[in-house]
Amino acid sequence: MDASQHKRKFKRICVFCGSRAGNRPSFSDSALDLGKQLVERQIDLVYGGGSVGLMGLISQTVYNGGCHVLGVIPRALLPHEISGETIGEMKTVADMHERKSEMAKHADAFIALPGGYGTMEELLEIIAWSQLGIHDKPVGLLNVDGYYNSLLSLFDKGVEEGFIDSSARGIVVSAESAEGLMRKMEEYAPVVDGIEVRKCCEVLDDLLESTASVDTPKP
């Protein structure tokens, strides 16, 4: 059977990215390019809900291209990440934990663009979930102008020093261009060593329920 017949088909991809545009025009260019790649493939966007920075660029591009956009944002961040009109469907949640669980629940794959601490934290948690067998969805890193070179080197160091299994190092797919990254993710085969992969929807439902039980005051 031809290799192209084994390519993954994504309905929705979750993109982690900065609420700032960064100092290089290439960061904004890559966000726009990734948005165009999603539109060309008719893939809907799940993201952190912001209307500024790289968040605003990719969400507006996907929305203008006719694909559905779902933004998930904690109430506390509404004044900081929303400027002007919201883009697409917006879901407000209680906190960051619920935000990540909700985004993961609705996505078939994940991509990180350049961003700050929040972007990196979201990326690392979704990688850890893959290592634990909570999901087997592709995790992509759009390494614009080598932005994530140091992080990838740290992953390699973790393998070298015995803290990360060599098989788990293959969880992260990286590329310098949006088109190249999409191709790699479409051909991605899950790499989980010795751990049974549970159904993602069941695990994420459990996470959402546990979050709701903490946030909901008892009568």
C-alpha positions as CSV (number, residue, x, y, z in Angstrom):
1,M,0.0,0.0,0.0
2,D,1.3,3.5,-0.9
3,A,2.7,5.4,2.0
4,S,0.4,8.4,1.3
5,Q,-2.6,6.2,2.1
6,H,-1.3,5.9,5.7
7,K,-1.2,9.7,6.2
8,R,-3.1,11.0,9.2
9,K,-6.2,13.2,8.5
10,F,-6.7,15.9,11.1
11,K,-10.0,17.6,11.8
12,R,-8.8,20.0,14.5
13,I,-5.3,21.0,15.6
14,C,-4.5,22.7,18.8
15,V,-1.8,25.5,18.4
16,F,0.1,26.8,21.4
17,C,1.7,30.2,20.8
18,G,2.6,33.6,22.2
19,S,0.2,36.4,23.0
20,R,3.0,38.6,21.8
21,A,4.4,38.8,18.2
22,G,8.1,38.6,19.2
23,N,10.9,40.7,17.9
24,R,11.4,38.9,14.5
25,P,9.1,39.3,11.5
26,S,9.7,35.6,10.8
27,F,7.6,34.7,13.9
28,S,4.6,36.4,12.5
29,D,5.2,35.1,9.0
30,S,5.3,31.6,10.4
31,A,2.0,32.0,12.3
32,L,0.4,33.3,9.1
33,D,1.9,30.4,7.1
34,L,0.7,27.8,9.6
35,G,-2.8,29.3,9.4
36,K,-2.7,29.0,5.6
37,Q,-1.6,25.4,5.8
38,L,-4.5,24.6,8.1
39,V,-7.0,26.3,5.8
40,E,-5.5,24.5,2.7
41,R,-6.1,21.2,4.5
42,Q,-9.5,22.2,5.9
43,I,-8.3,21.8,9.5
44,D,-10.1,23.6,12.3
45,L,-8.1,25.5,14.9
46,V,-8.2,25.1,18.7
47,Y,-6.1,27.6,20.6
48,G,-5.8,29.7,23.7
49,G,-8.4,32.3,22.8
50,G,-6.2,35.4,22.6
51,S,-6.8,38.0,19.9
52,V,-3.3,39.6,20.1
53,G,0.2,38.5,19.2
54,L,0.8,35.2,17.3
55,M,-2.5,34.0,18.7
56,G,-4.4,36.7,17.0
57,L,-2.6,36.2,13.7
58,I,-3.2,32.5,13.3
59,S,-6.8,32.6,14.6
60,Q,-7.7,35.4,12.2
61,T,-6.1,33.6,9.3
62,V,-7.9,30.3,9.9
63,Y,-11.2,32.1,10.6
64,N,-10.9,34.2,7.4
65,G,-10.1,31.0,5.5
66,G,-13.5,29.6,6.4
67,C,-12.4,27.1,9.0
68,H,-13.8,26.9,12.5
69,V,-11.9,28.5,15.4
70,L,-12.3,27.5,19.0
71,G,-10.6,29.7,21.6
72,V,-10.4,28.5,25.2
73,I,-9.4,31.1,27.8
74,P,-9.4,31.4,31.6
75,R,-11.5,34.2,33.0
76,A,-8.5,35.8,34.7
77,L,-6.7,36.2,31.3
78,L,-9.6,37.9,29.4
79,P,-8.3,41.5,30.0
80,H,-4.8,40.5,29.0
81,E,-5.2,38.3,25.9
82,I,-8.4,39.7,24.4
83,S,-8.2,43.1,22.6
84,G,-11.2,44.2,20.6
85,E,-13.5,41.6,19.0
86,T,-13.1,37.9,19.7
87,I,-12.4,35.5,16.9
88,G,-14.6,32.5,16.2
89,E,-16.2,30.5,19.0
90,M,-14.9,31.5,22.5
91,K,-15.2,29.3,25.6
92,T,-14.3,30.8,29.0
93,V,-13.1,28.4,31.6
94,A,-12.1,28.6,35.3
95,D,-8.4,28.3,35.2
96,M,-5.3,27.1,33.2
97,H,-5.7,23.5,34.1
98,E,-9.2,23.4,32.6
99,R,-8.0,25.4,29.6
100,K,-5.3,22.8,28.7
101,S,-7.7,19.8,29.3
102,E,-10.4,21.4,27.2
103,M,-8.0,22.3,24.3
104,A,-6.5,18.8,24.3
105,K,-9.9,17.1,24.4
106,H,-11.0,18.9,21.2
107,A,-7.7,18.4,19.2
108,D,-6.4,15.6,17.0
109,A,-2.8,17.0,17.2
110,F,-0.7,19.8,18.7
111,I,1.7,22.4,17.4
112,A,3.8,24.9,19.3
113,L,4.8,28.1,17.6
114,P,7.4,30.4,19.4
115,G,6.1,31.7,22.7
116,G,7.0,32.4,26.3
117,Y,6.6,30.4,29.5
118,G,2.9,29.7,29.0
119,T,3.5,28.2,25.5
120,M,6.4,26.1,26.8
121,E,4.5,24.9,29.8
122,E,1.6,23.8,27.6
123,L,3.9,22.1,25.2
124,L,5.8,20.2,27.9
125,E,2.6,19.0,29.6
126,I,1.2,17.6,26.4
127,I,4.5,15.8,25.7
128,A,4.4,14.3,29.2
129,W,0.8,13.2,28.6
130,S,2.0,11.4,25.5
131,Q,4.9,9.7,27.4
132,L,2.4,8.5,30.1
133,G,0.1,7.1,27.4
134,I,-2.8,9.5,28.0
135,H,-2.9,10.3,24.3
136,D,-1.1,9.2,21.1
137,K,-1.6,12.4,19.1
138,P,1.2,14.0,17.2
139,V,3.1,16.9,18.9
140,G,4.8,19.3,16.6
141,L,7.3,22.0,17.2
142,L,7.5,24.8,14.6
143,N,11.2,25.7,15.2
144,V,11.2,29.2,13.5
145,D,14.8,30.5,13.1
146,G,16.0,27.9,15.6
147,Y,13.9,29.4,18.4
148,Y,13.5,26.0,20.1
149,N,17.1,24.7,19.4
150,S,18.1,25.0,23.1
151,L,14.9,23.2,24.2
152,L,15.5,20.4,21.7
153,S,19.1,20.2,23.0
154,L,17.8,19.9,26.5
155,F,15.6,17.0,25.5
156,D,18.7,15.3,24.0
157,K,20.6,16.0,27.2
158,G,17.8,14.3,29.1
159,V,18.2,11.2,27.0
160,E,22.0,11.3,27.4
161,E,21.8,11.5,31.2
162,G,19.2,8.8,31.5
163,F,16.1,10.9,32.4
164,I,14.3,10.5,29.1
165,D,13.9,7.2,27.3
166,S,15.3,7.3,23.8
167,S,11.9,6.1,22.5
168,A,10.1,9.0,24.2
169,R,12.5,11.5,22.5
170,G,10.6,10.6,19.3
171,I,7.3,12.1,20.7
172,V,8.3,15.6,19.5
173,V,8.2,16.2,15.7
174,S,10.0,19.4,14.7
175,A,10.6,21.4,11.5
176,E,11.5,24.9,10.4
177,S,8.6,25.4,8.0
178,A,4.8,25.0,8.5
179,E,4.5,22.8,5.4
180,G,7.4,20.6,6.4
181,L,6.0,20.2,9.9
182,M,2.5,19.3,8.6
183,R,4.0,16.6,6.4
184,K,5.9,15.1,9.3
185,M,2.9,15.1,11.5
186,E,0.7,13.4,8.9
187,E,3.2,10.6,8.7
188,Y,3.8,10.4,12.5
189,A,3.6,7.0,14.2
190,P,3.1,6.9,18.0
191,V,6.2,6.0,20.0
192,V,5.3,4.8,23.5
193,D,7.5,2.3,25.1
194,G,5.9,-0.2,27.5
195,I,2.8,1.9,28.3
196,E,-0.7,1.0,27.1
197,V,-2.2,4.0,25.4
198,R,-5.7,4.7,27.0
199,K,-8.5,6.3,25.0
200,C,-7.7,10.0,25.0
201,C,-11.3,11.1,25.4
202,E,-11.8,9.0,28.5
203,V,-8.7,10.3,30.2
204,L,-9.4,13.9,29.3
205,D,-13.0,13.6,30.5
206,D,-11.6,12.4,33.8
207,L,-9.3,15.4,34.0
208,L,-12.1,17.8,33.3
209,E,-14.4,16.2,35.8
210,S,-11.7,16.3,38.5
211,T,-11.1,20.0,37.7
212,A,-14.8,20.8,37.9
213,S,-15.1,19.1,41.2
214,V,-12.4,21.3,42.6
215,D,-13.7,24.5,41.2
216,T,-17.4,24.0,42.0
217,P,-18.2,25.0,45.6
218,K,-20.1,22.5,47.7
219,P,-23.7,23.5,48.7
